[in-house]
């Protein structure tokens, strides 16, 4: 995922400062999650292909696999089990992943 560190103009460069904030909630409203990005679906086809697609999605959404994908892409985990800071840190260390600070901040935001 691309997170630039600076704004580069013709004769000037200055750093980008960022923070991560929760989505606003109107008075009397309810908390919600903003969902965006790519989605995966299984379309109608023959039984063998549908089964293979389903098995892939089960594998892909397992916490360890989904964390590794999130670390390399910046996408948020799709299951609560993969949205755990201790588990994230463990997978990063075990897999020897190099995760940019901004991507890490996004993955562990409350």
For each residue, the residues with C-beta under 8 A, 3 or more apart:
1: 73 74 75 103
2:
3: 74 100 102 103
4: 7 16
5: 15 16
6: 13 14 15 16
7: 4 13 14 16
8: 13
9: 12 13
10:
11:
12: 9
13: 6 7 8 9
14: 6 7
15: 5 6
16: 4 5 6 7
17:
18: 102
19:
20: 105 106 109
21:
22: 31 110
23: 31 32 33 34
24:
25: 29 30 31 32
26: 29
27:
28:
29: 25 26
30: 25
31: 22 23 25
32: 23 25
33: 23
34: 23
35:
36:
37: 75 76
38: 75
39:
40: 57 60
41:
42: 50 53 54 57
43:
44: 50
45: 49 50
46: 49 50
47: 50 51
48: 51 52
49: 45 46 52 53
50: 42 44 45 46 47 53 54
51: 47 48 54 55
52: 48 49 55 56
53: 42 49 50 56 57
54: 42 50 51 57 58
55: 51 52 58 59
56: 52 53 59 60
57: 40 42 53 54 60 61
58: 54 55 61 62
59: 55 56 62 65
60: 40 56 57 65 66 69
61: 57 58 65 66 78 79 82
62: 58 59 65 66
63: 66 67 77 79 81 82 84 87
64: 67 68 82 91
65: 59 60 61 62 68 69
66: 60 61 62 63 69 70 77 78 79 82
67: 63 64 70 71 77 82 87 88 91 92
68: 64 65 71 72 91 95 97
69: 60 65 66 72 73 75
70: 66 67 73 74 75 76 77 82 107
71: 67 68 88 91 92 97 99 103 104 107
72: 68 69 97
73: 1 69 70
74: 1 3 70 103 106 107
75: 1 37 38 69 70
76: 37 70 83 106 107
77: 63 66 67 70 82 83 107
78: 61 66 82
79: 61 63 66 82 83
80: 83 84
81: 63 84 87
82: 61 63 64 66 67 70 77 78 79 87 88
83: 76 77 79 80
84: 63 80 81 87 88
85: 88 89 108
86: 89 90
87: 63 67 81 82 84 90 91
88: 67 71 82 84 85 91 92 104 107 108
89: 85 86 92 93
90: 86 87 93 94
91: 64 67 68 71 87 88 94 95 97
92: 67 71 88 89 95 97 99
93: 89 90 96
94: 90 91
95: 68 91 92
96: 93
97: 68 71 72 91 92
98:
99: 71 92 103 104 107
100: 3 103 104
101: 104 105
102: 3 18 105 106
103: 1 3 71 74 99 100 106 107
104: 71 88 99 100 101 107 108
105: 20 101 102 108 109
106: 20 74 76 102 103 109
107: 70 71 74 76 77 88 99 103 104
108: 85 88 104 105
109: 20 105 106
110: 22
